[in-house]
């Protein structure tokens, strides 16, 4: 943990989910570009650990448990925060900044947070990619804001990568309805191996069974064996990265990796990972998609099961630099 917390800094609140945290990385780069002062990133320990010791911030402050708004306000008041930027769709950080009398409070309207912000705008009712919705809110404070950059996140950690070119697969998902079938991932892994690529399978410890089924004896199963920074380093060095609409797919895009995210229950229009070589793929002609439901109630899960490993392999090959 960074121990020296600058005063009169811009405090950026990180959310707890990996994908939402990854989407704050372009925000941090943008704040660096406009010289918004020292940057303090605070939030859940795992999320803020992603940027600790990197160029993206001057200090991190992980939460102690799940503090309420009064505890958060004490921290902001203690360090005399100049502004709070809080994009989680939660009242808690906005209320905390208001209680602490932080001069500038920048965030989204959701969960009644807009009542406590000095600069605020809609998120769910806005249109376009999620990062451009954040940009629109920031532009209410900085009207001449430059375009939202790509993060080009370098975690700054070393990994023992294979000598040959490799592909990263991330078969895990928070919702079953967002998961491409394990058998499809397995078929794609075998195809990649036959074409001379090594394959690394990434995931969290609670995705161990899924990752093991995909990796088998032919893949390098890194599930639960990497930190977020190490996972980012693996993806940054990969020839291509494939995942569901998941946190790791957003992190892959933030690292600048050639990344393909598969969509079924959700809509790639807003949540396609924000990166220079990132793409979303979905199957057209499925009347129930996107349903935005955690579980699929259509027999056969056609929105994702209908995307063949062959079609995905063709799309991945198109992303891989020659």
C-alpha positions as CSV (number, residue, x, y, z in Angstrom):
1,X,0.0,0.0,0.0
2,X,1.2,3.5,-0.8
3,X,1.8,5.2,2.6
4,X,2.3,8.8,1.4
5,X,-1.1,10.3,0.5
6,X,-0.8,13.8,-1.1
7,X,-3.1,16.5,0.1
8,X,-5.3,18.5,-2.2
9,X,-5.3,15.7,-4.7
10,X,-7.9,14.3,-7.1
11,X,-9.4,11.1,-5.5
12,X,-10.7,8.5,-8.0
13,X,-13.0,5.9,-6.5
14,X,-12.5,2.4,-7.9
15,X,-15.4,-0.1,-8.0
16,X,-15.0,-3.7,-6.8
17,X,-15.5,-5.5,-10.1
18,X,-12.5,-6.1,-12.3
19,X,-14.1,-4.9,-15.5
20,X,-15.4,-1.7,-13.9
21,X,-12.0,-1.1,-12.4
22,X,-10.3,-1.7,-15.8
23,X,-12.7,1.0,-17.3
24,X,-11.2,3.5,-14.9
25,X,-7.7,3.2,-16.4
26,X,-8.5,5.3,-19.4
27,X,-10.1,7.8,-17.0
28,X,-6.8,8.0,-15.1
29,X,-4.8,8.4,-18.3
30,X,-7.1,11.3,-19.3
31,X,-6.7,13.0,-15.9
32,X,-2.9,12.7,-16.3
33,X,-3.2,14.3,-19.8
34,X,-5.0,17.3,-18.5
35,X,-2.8,17.5,-15.4
36,X,-5.6,17.2,-12.9
37,X,-3.1,17.2,-10.0
38,X,-1.9,14.3,-7.9
39,X,-4.1,11.3,-8.2
40,X,-5.2,9.0,-5.4
41,X,-7.0,5.8,-6.2
42,X,-9.0,4.3,-3.4
43,X,-11.5,1.5,-3.2
44,X,-11.5,-2.3,-2.6
45,X,-8.1,-3.8,-2.0
46,X,-8.0,-6.1,-5.1
47,X,-9.1,-3.3,-7.5
48,X,-6.7,-0.6,-6.3
49,X,-3.9,-3.1,-6.3
50,X,-4.1,-3.1,-10.0
51,X,-2.5,0.4,-10.2
52,X,-0.4,0.5,-7.1
53,X,3.2,1.5,-8.0
54,X,2.3,2.4,-11.6
55,X,2.3,5.7,-13.5
56,X,-1.5,5.9,-13.4
57,X,-1.6,7.3,-9.8
58,X,0.5,8.8,-7.1
59,X,-1.0,6.8,-4.2
60,X,-3.5,4.1,-3.5
61,X,-5.6,3.6,-0.4
62,X,-7.4,0.3,-0.1
63,X,-10.6,0.1,1.9
64,X,-10.6,-1.4,5.4
65,X,-13.6,-3.7,5.0
66,X,-16.6,-2.0,3.5
67,X,-16.7,1.5,5.1
68,X,-19.8,3.5,5.2
69,X,-20.2,7.1,3.9
70,X,-19.2,8.7,7.2
71,X,-16.0,6.7,7.4
72,X,-15.2,7.5,3.8
73,X,-15.9,11.2,4.5
74,X,-13.4,11.2,7.3
75,X,-10.7,10.0,5.0
76,X,-11.4,12.6,2.4
77,X,-11.6,15.3,5.0
78,X,-8.3,14.1,6.7
79,X,-6.4,14.4,3.4
80,X,-8.1,17.6,2.2
81,X,-9.2,16.1,-1.1
82,X,-9.5,18.8,-3.9
83,X,-12.0,16.7,-5.9
84,X,-13.7,13.3,-5.9
85,X,-14.3,11.4,-9.1
86,X,-16.6,8.5,-8.4
87,X,-18.2,6.5,-11.3
88,X,-19.5,3.5,-9.3
89,X,-23.3,3.5,-9.6
90,X,-23.6,4.0,-5.9
91,X,-24.7,6.7,-3.5
92,X,-22.0,6.0,-1.0
93,X,-18.9,7.7,-2.5
94,X,-21.0,10.7,-3.7
95,X,-22.5,11.2,-0.2
96,X,-19.1,10.8,1.4
97,X,-17.6,13.5,-0.7
98,X,-20.6,15.8,0.1
99,X,-20.3,15.1,3.8
100,X,-16.5,15.9,3.6
101,X,-17.3,19.1,1.8
102,X,-15.0,18.2,-1.1
103,X,-15.1,21.2,-3.4
104,X,-15.6,19.3,-6.6
105,X,-17.7,16.1,-6.7
106,X,-17.9,14.5,-10.2
107,X,-19.9,11.4,-10.9
108,X,-23.0,9.8,-12.4
109,X,-26.6,10.4,-11.5
110,X,-27.6,6.9,-10.6
111,X,-28.6,5.8,-7.1
112,X,-29.5,9.5,-6.3
113,X,-25.8,10.3,-6.3
114,X,-26.5,13.2,-8.7
115,X,-28.1,15.2,-5.9
116,X,-24.7,15.3,-4.1
117,X,-22.4,16.0,-7.1
118,X,-21.2,19.4,-8.4
119,X,-20.8,17.9,-11.9
120,X,-23.0,15.0,-12.8
121,X,-24.6,13.2,-15.7
122,X,-26.5,10.1,-16.6
123,X,-25.0,6.7,-17.2
124,X,-27.6,4.1,-17.9
125,X,-29.9,6.5,-19.8
126,X,-26.9,7.7,-21.9
127,X,-26.0,6.1,-25.2
128,X,-22.7,4.9,-26.7
129,X,-19.7,3.1,-25.2
130,X,-19.4,3.2,-21.4
131,X,-16.1,5.1,-21.6
132,X,-17.7,7.9,-23.6
133,X,-20.5,8.2,-21.0
134,X,-17.8,8.8,-18.4
135,X,-16.1,11.3,-20.8
136,X,-19.4,13.2,-21.1
137,X,-19.6,13.6,-17.3
138,X,-15.9,14.7,-17.0
139,X,-16.6,17.3,-19.8
140,X,-19.1,19.0,-17.6
141,X,-16.1,20.0,-15.4
142,X,-13.6,20.4,-18.2
143,X,-15.5,21.6,-21.3
144,X,-12.4,21.5,-23.6
145,X,-11.5,17.9,-22.6
146,X,-9.5,16.0,-25.2
147,X,-11.0,12.7,-26.5
148,X,-11.0,9.7,-24.2
149,X,-7.7,7.9,-24.7
150,X,-7.0,4.2,-24.6
151,X,-5.3,3.2,-21.4
152,X,-2.3,1.4,-22.8
153,X,-1.9,-0.1,-19.3
154,X,1.5,-1.6,-18.5
155,X,1.4,-3.4,-15.1
156,X,5.1,-3.4,-14.8
157,X,5.5,-7.0,-13.7
158,X,7.6,-9.8,-15.2
159,X,6.1,-13.1,-16.2
160,X,7.5,-16.4,-17.5
161,X,5.9,-16.4,-20.9
162,X,6.3,-19.2,-23.4
163,X,8.9,-18.8,-26.1
164,X,6.4,-19.3,-28.9
165,X,3.5,-16.9,-29.6
166,X,0.6,-17.5,-27.3
167,X,-3.1,-16.9,-26.9
168,X,-4.9,-16.1,-23.7
169,X,-8.4,-17.6,-23.1
170,X,-10.6,-16.4,-20.2
171,X,-13.7,-18.7,-20.1
172,X,-15.1,-17.5,-16.8
173,X,-18.1,-15.2,-16.4
174,X,-20.1,-13.8,-13.5
175,X,-23.4,-14.8,-15.3
176,X,-23.9,-18.2,-16.9
177,X,-25.8,-16.4,-19.7
178,X,-22.6,-14.5,-20.7
179,X,-20.5,-17.7,-21.0
180,X,-19.4,-19.2,-24.3
181,X,-19.7,-23.0,-23.9
182,X,-16.7,-24.7,-22.4
183,X,-16.7,-27.3,-25.2
184,X,-16.3,-24.4,-27.7
185,X,-13.4,-22.9,-25.7
186,X,-11.8,-26.4,-25.6
187,X,-12.1,-26.9,-29.4
188,X,-10.6,-23.5,-30.0
189,X,-7.7,-24.3,-27.7
190,X,-6.9,-27.5,-29.6
191,X,-7.1,-25.5,-32.9
192,X,-4.7,-22.9,-31.6
193,X,-2.3,-25.6,-30.4
194,X,-2.5,-27.4,-33.8
195,X,-1.6,-24.0,-35.4
196,X,1.5,-23.7,-33.3
197,X,0.3,-21.3,-30.6
198,X,0.8,-21.9,-26.9
199,X,-2.4,-21.2,-24.9
200,X,-2.7,-19.7,-21.4
201,X,-6.0,-20.0,-19.6
202,X,-6.7,-17.2,-17.1
203,X,-9.4,-16.9,-14.4
204,X,-10.2,-16.4,-10.7
205,X,-10.0,-19.3,-8.2
206,X,-13.8,-19.8,-8.3
207,X,-13.5,-20.5,-12.0
208,X,-11.1,-23.4,-11.5
209,X,-13.3,-26.2,-12.8
210,X,-14.1,-24.3,-16.0
211,X,-10.5,-23.4,-16.6
212,X,-9.3,-26.9,-16.0
213,X,-11.8,-28.3,-18.4
214,X,-10.7,-25.9,-21.1
215,X,-6.9,-26.2,-20.5
216,X,-6.7,-30.0,-20.2
217,X,-3.2,-31.3,-20.7
218,X,-2.5,-29.1,-23.8
219,X,-3.0,-25.6,-22.2
220,X,-1.2,-23.7,-19.5
221,X,-3.7,-23.4,-16.7
222,X,-3.0,-20.2,-14.8
223,X,-6.4,-20.0,-13.1
224,X,-6.1,-18.6,-9.6
225,X,-2.3,-18.5,-9.9
226,X,-1.8,-14.9,-11.0
227,X,-2.5,-11.5,-9.5
228,X,-4.5,-9.0,-11.5
229,X,-1.2,-7.3,-12.5
230,X,0.3,-10.6,-13.6
231,X,-2.8,-11.5,-15.6
232,X,-2.6,-8.1,-17.3
233,X,1.1,-8.8,-18.2
234,X,0.1,-12.1,-19.7
235,X,-2.6,-10.5,-21.8
236,X,-0.4,-7.5,-22.8
237,X,2.1,-9.9,-24.3
238,X,-0.3,-12.2,-26.0
239,X,-0.8,-12.6,-29.8
240,X,-4.5,-12.5,-29.1
241,X,-7.0,-12.7,-26.2
242,X,-10.4,-14.3,-26.1
243,X,-13.0,-14.0,-23.4
244,X,-16.7,-13.5,-22.6
245,X,-18.2,-10.2,-21.6
246,X,-16.1,-10.2,-18.5
247,X,-13.8,-8.2,-16.3
248,X,-10.7,-9.8,-17.8
249,X,-11.8,-8.9,-21.3
250,X,-12.0,-5.3,-20.2
251,X,-8.5,-5.5,-18.6
252,X,-7.1,-7.1,-21.8
253,X,-8.4,-4.2,-23.9
254,X,-6.9,-1.7,-21.4
255,X,-3.6,-3.4,-21.8
256,X,-3.8,-2.8,-25.6
257,X,-4.0,-6.5,-26.4
258,X,-5.7,-7.8,-29.6
259,X,-8.9,-8.8,-27.8
260,X,-12.1,-10.4,-28.8
261,X,-15.1,-10.5,-26.4
262,X,-18.1,-12.7,-27.1
263,X,-21.6,-11.4,-26.4
264,X,-24.9,-13.1,-25.9
265,X,-27.1,-11.8,-23.0
266,X,-25.5,-8.4,-23.1
267,X,-25.0,-5.7,-25.7
268,X,-21.6,-5.0,-27.2
269,X,-22.7,-1.5,-28.2
270,X,-22.1,-0.1,-24.8
271,X,-19.7,-2.6,-23.1
272,X,-17.3,-3.6,-25.9
273,X,-13.9,-3.4,-24.1
274,X,-12.2,0.0,-24.7
275,X,-9.0,-0.6,-26.6
276,X,-7.3,0.1,-29.9
277,X,-7.4,-3.6,-30.9
278,X,-10.5,-4.7,-29.1
279,X,-13.6,-6.1,-30.7
280,X,-17.0,-7.5,-29.7
281,X,-18.6,-10.4,-31.5
282,X,-22.2,-11.6,-31.3
283,X,-24.6,-13.8,-33.4
284,X,-27.2,-11.9,-35.3
285,X,-30.8,-13.0,-35.6
286,X,-31.4,-14.3,-32.1
287,X,-34.8,-12.7,-31.1
288,X,-34.2,-13.0,-27.3
289,X,-30.8,-11.4,-27.3
290,X,-29.7,-9.3,-25.6
291,X,-31.9,-10.2,-22.7
292,X,-29.7,-8.8,-19.9
293,X,-30.6,-11.8,-17.7
294,X,-28.1,-13.7,-15.6
295,X,-29.5,-17.1,-16.7
296,X,-30.6,-18.3,-20.1
297,X,-34.2,-19.6,-20.4
298,X,-33.9,-20.5,-24.2
299,X,-33.1,-24.1,-24.9
300,X,-29.6,-24.5,-26.2
301,X,-28.5,-21.0,-25.3
302,X,-28.4,-20.1,-29.0
303,X,-27.0,-16.6,-28.7
304,X,-23.6,-18.0,-27.6
305,X,-23.7,-21.7,-28.4
306,X,-24.5,-20.7,-32.0
307,X,-21.1,-18.9,-32.3
308,X,-18.9,-21.7,-33.7
309,X,-15.2,-22.2,-32.7
310,X,-14.4,-22.0,-36.4
311,X,-15.9,-18.5,-36.7
312,X,-14.2,-17.3,-33.6
313,X,-10.8,-18.7,-34.7
314,X,-11.3,-16.8,-38.0
315,X,-11.9,-13.5,-36.1
316,X,-9.0,-14.1,-33.8
317,X,-6.6,-14.7,-36.7
318,X,-7.7,-11.4,-38.1
319,X,-6.5,-9.7,-34.9
320,X,-3.1,-11.3,-34.7
321,X,-0.3,-9.1,-36.2
322,X,1.5,-10.8,-39.1
